């Protein structure tokens, strides 16, 4: 293990606006994506904004998945943070991309908790 976790920072452009503005559907989609990736779901909390937009989080034993959508721009920002080697965050990314009918998606993977990195004076700054 090179790091304690992998954190995908995803940008979903040109999404189906109905798919990213239905709070029940967004929650079900994030829950299912976590399970498809092999994660253990602990709980979730989602909110529908007025006049539109959804924010929510799925807490998993291995960390979390989070979303904030802007249906008026057909856009959603998604974080998928998993720890350990048993969960594949790219599976969740691909599932969300497909179910939000995203036409253009980008992502960055950030290695979290990189072990063995040199420290300055015994402390990380």
Buried (B, 14 or more C-beta within 10 A) or exposed (E): EEBEBBBBBBBBEBBBBEBBBBBEBBBBBBBBBBBBBBBEBEEBEBEBBEEEBBBBBBBBEBBBBBBBBBBEEBBBBBBBBBBBEEBBBBBBBBBBBEBBBBEEBEBEBEEBEEEEEEEEEEEEE
